[in-house]
Amino acid sequence: MKTNFLKLIMPVAVVLLATGSALSTSAMNKKADTAPVQGYVHVLTEDDCDESIMCSNIEGDLCTTGSEQVFGKNPANKCTVRLFKNQ
């Protein structure tokens, strides 16, 4: 009787544990995507930019400070990545 009970309960417990793990992993990835991104404003060229306000990489309204658009740096260290206002 006890072994029949375990044979029935163990697969259900494993499925519930796997589902919970998958959901928590998905939630952790979303938080990482919405982290603030350091923004930069152009001084003279794409290569010459100064640190500015924190923005977001989630699409929405463009990130600006005053009348200047704020950009993020690409892997080549140029300020060309469009950033958006924090939600």
N, C-alpha and C positions, 0 to 999 in steps of 0.2 A: 504494500500500500504506500509506504513512504517513498520507494523508488519511483512509482508511477506519478506521485505528486511532484517530485523533483524533475522528472522527465517533461512534465507539462509546464512547470513554472520557469525552469532555466531558460528555454528559448524566448519566452516572453520577457524575462528580465534582461537578456542580452539585447533584444531589439529595442527596448526602452532605453537602455544605457547608450546604445549606438545613436539613437535618435537625439537624445539629449546632448551628446558630444558633438554631433553635426550641427545642431542649432547654436550651441555656444561658440563653435569655431566660426560660423557665419557671422555672428554678432561681433566677434573680435575683429574680423576683416573689415566690416563696415566702419568701425571706429577708427581704424588706421587710415581709411580713405578720406575721412573728413577732418583729419588733423590740420591745424592752421599751417599755412605755407608762408615763408618769409618773402615779402615783396620788395621790389627794387624799382626806382624811377631812373629814367635815362638822364644823364648829365649832358653828354654831347653825342654819343653814338651807342649802338647796342653793346659794345665792349666796355663802355664807360658808364657805370650805373652806381647809384648810392642806395644803401639799405633804407627801406621805408617801413610801411605798416604791414601787419599780418593780414593775409587774404586766404582764400579757399581755392581748391582745385575742382570744386563741384560747380557745374555750370549754373549761371544765373546772371545777375547784373554785373557788369565789369567792375573790377576793383579800381577805385580812384582815390587820390588824395588831392583835395583842391580841384584843379582842372587837369591834373596829370594822371594818365593811366599808369597803373602799377603792374609790373611784369615779374615773372619768376625766371630763374636761371635754368638754361638747358644744360645737358651734359658737357657742352663745349664752353660752359661758363659765360654764355651770352644772355642778356636779358631780353628774351624773345617769347617766353611762354606766357600766354594770356592767363590771368588770374581773375577770380570772381569775388564778390563781397561775401563775407562770412554770413552764414544763415542764422 
